Amino acid sequence: MGRIGLLDLERHFAFYGAYHSNPINILIHTLFVWPIVFTILMLLHFTPALYTPSSQIDIFPSGFLVLNFGFLSTLIYSLIYVAFDKRAGSLAALLCFACWVGASFVADRLGFSLAWKVVLASQLLCWSGQFIGHGVFERRAPALLDNLVQAFLMAPFFVLLEVLKKFLGYEPYPGFHESVQAKIDSDLKEWNSNKQKKLS
């Protein structure tokens, strides 16, 4: 059964799905969304620590993991994903923390002067790919132009849900994908109708 309001996964997933119905555009997002998360966490590695443990209690003895905005954003994203769906959300949370650890390690080794260049190049590549996916294949503006917060917050989770659905047939609960597809079809019908009115 679906949830209400902010935790209505059907509504959020249908909104995202209505902007990602073309298979090539879906593939492009599958390849590029998580690298965006990884490289943003690389940049956030250089933000100041929000908490510094005493020298006797070193939470992360490795030295490259810092309780900063990178960790905080990872924690927030993870908690939201688990709230949406315990099973897929837990996997998404694990991926988020794996990205945080990996990004922190890479950023620490590269240093800021090189890391920001790697981040910039990666972001340009990934965002360009996604805009091409929307412009050339989807022929619809990205979701972020209509709902910035939803697009940035939910995209990594929805990409994971797409992969789980395709390869494992996973759905958060029985009838989820059928209900989502009905909402997507309704949204696309309305969008195409409005598009035709503007052209006529």
C-alpha positions in Angstrom: 0.0 0.0 0.0 1.3 3.5 -0.9 2.3 6.1 1.7 1.0 9.6 2.1 2.6 13.0 1.5 6.4 13.3 1.6 6.9 9.5 1.7 4.5 8.7 -1.1 7.0 6.7 -3.2 4.5 6.0 -5.9 3.9 9.7 -6.5 7.6 10.6 -6.5 8.7 7.7 -8.7 5.9 8.4 -11.2 7.0 12.1 -11.4 10.6 10.9 -12.1 9.4 8.2 -14.5 7.4 10.6 -16.5 10.6 12.4 -17.4 12.5 9.1 -18.0 10.5 6.9 -20.3 13.0 6.5 -23.2 15.2 3.4 -22.8 18.4 5.2 -23.9 17.7 8.2 -21.6 17.2 5.7 -18.7 20.5 4.0 -19.6 22.3 7.4 -19.7 21.0 8.2 -16.2 21.8 4.8 -14.9 25.4 5.4 -16.0 25.8 9.0 -14.8 23.7 9.7 -11.7 25.8 7.8 -9.2 29.1 9.2 -10.5 27.6 12.7 -9.9 27.0 11.7 -6.2 30.5 10.3 -5.9 32.2 13.4 -7.3 30.1 15.8 -5.2 31.2 13.8 -2.1 34.8 14.2 -3.3 34.3 18.0 -3.2 32.5 17.9 0.1 35.5 16.0 1.6 37.2 19.4 1.8 34.5 21.1 3.9 35.4 21.7 7.6 34.7 19.0 10.2 31.4 19.4 12.0 32.8 17.4 14.9 36.4 16.7 15.9 36.8 13.7 18.3 39.4 13.9 21.1 42.8 12.4 20.4 41.9 9.4 22.8 38.7 8.5 20.9 39.5 8.5 17.2 36.3 7.4 15.4 38.0 7.0 12.0 41.7 6.1 12.6 42.4 5.9 8.9 42.5 9.7 8.8 40.7 10.4 5.5 37.2 10.0 6.8 35.9 13.3 8.4 32.6 14.1 10.1 31.8 17.0 7.7 29.1 18.0 5.2 30.0 15.0 3.1 29.1 12.7 5.9 26.1 14.7 6.9 24.6 14.7 3.4 25.3 11.0 3.1 23.5 10.3 6.4 20.5 12.5 5.4 20.1 10.8 2.0 20.5 7.4 3.5 17.8 8.0 6.2 15.4 9.3 3.5 15.9 6.3 1.3 15.3 3.9 4.1 12.2 5.8 5.1 10.8 5.3 1.5 11.5 1.6 1.4 13.4 -0.5 3.9 14.9 -3.1 1.5 15.9 -1.0 -1.5 16.5 2.0 0.8 19.0 0.0 2.9 20.8 -0.9 -0.3 20.8 2.7 -1.4 22.1 3.8 2.0 24.9 1.2 1.7 25.8 2.6 -1.7 25.7 6.2 -0.4 28.2 5.3 2.4 30.3 3.3 0.0 30.5 6.4 -2.2 31.3 8.6 0.8 34.2 6.3 1.9 35.5 5.9 -1.7 35.2 9.6 -2.5 36.9 10.6 0.7 39.8 8.2 0.0 40.2 9.5 -3.6 39.9 13.1 -2.6 42.4 12.7 0.3 44.9 11.1 -2.1 44.5 13.7 -4.9 44.4 16.8 -2.7 42.2 19.8 -3.3 44.2 21.3 -6.2 43.7 18.2 -8.4 40.5 16.9 -6.9 38.3 19.9 -7.9 39.5 19.5 -11.5 38.6 15.9 -11.6 35.2 16.8 -10.1 34.6 19.6 -12.6 35.4 17.3 -15.6 33.3 14.5 -14.2 30.3 16.8 -13.5 30.5 18.4 -16.9 30.6 15.0 -18.6 27.7 13.5 -16.5 25.4 16.5 -16.8 26.1 16.9 -20.5 25.2 13.3 -21.0 22.0 13.6 -19.2 20.9 16.8 -21.0 21.7 15.0 -24.3 19.6 12.1 -23.1 16.6 14.4 -22.5 17.1 16.7 -25.5 17.8 14.0 -28.1 16.1 10.9 -26.9 13.5 11.8 -24.3 12.5 15.1 -26.0 11.4 16.5 -22.7 13.2 18.9 -20.3 14.8 17.3 -17.3 12.8 16.9 -14.1 15.1 19.3 -12.2 13.6 22.2 -14.2 10.1 21.5 -12.6 11.2 20.2 -9.2 14.8 20.8 -8.3 14.8 19.3 -4.8 13.0 16.1 -5.9 15.3 15.6 -8.9 18.5 16.0 -6.9 17.3 14.1 -3.8 15.5 11.2 -5.5 17.4 10.5 -8.7 20.0 8.2 -7.2 17.3 6.1 -5.5 15.1 6.0 -8.6 18.0 4.8 -10.7 18.7 2.0 -8.3 15.0 1.1 -8.3 15.1 1.0 -12.1 18.0 -1.4 -12.0 16.4 -3.6 -9.3 13.2 -3.7 -11.3 14.9 -4.6 -14.6 17.3 -7.3 -13.3 15.5 -8.7 -10.3 11.9 -7.8 -10.9 11.9 -6.0 -7.5 9.1 -3.8 -6.4 8.6 -2.2 -2.9 5.2 -3.9 -2.6 2.9 -5.9 -4.9 1.3 -3.7 -7.5 3.7 -0.8 -7.1 5.0 -0.7 -10.7 1.6 -1.2 -12.2 0.3 1.8 -10.2 3.3 3.9 -11.0 3.0 3.1 -14.7 -0.6 4.2 -14.7 0.4 7.5 -13.2 3.2 7.9 -15.7 0.9 7.2 -18.6 -1.6 9.7 -17.3 1.1 12.4 -16.9 2.6 11.7 -20.4 -0.9 11.9 -21.9 -1.5 15.3 -20.2 1.9 16.5 -21.2 1.5 15.5 -24.9 -2.0 17.1 -24.9 -0.6 20.4 -23.6 2.3 20.2 -26.1 -0.2 19.8 -28.9 -2.2 22.8 -27.7 0.9 25.0 -27.7 1.8 23.9 -31.2 -1.7 24.5 -32.6 
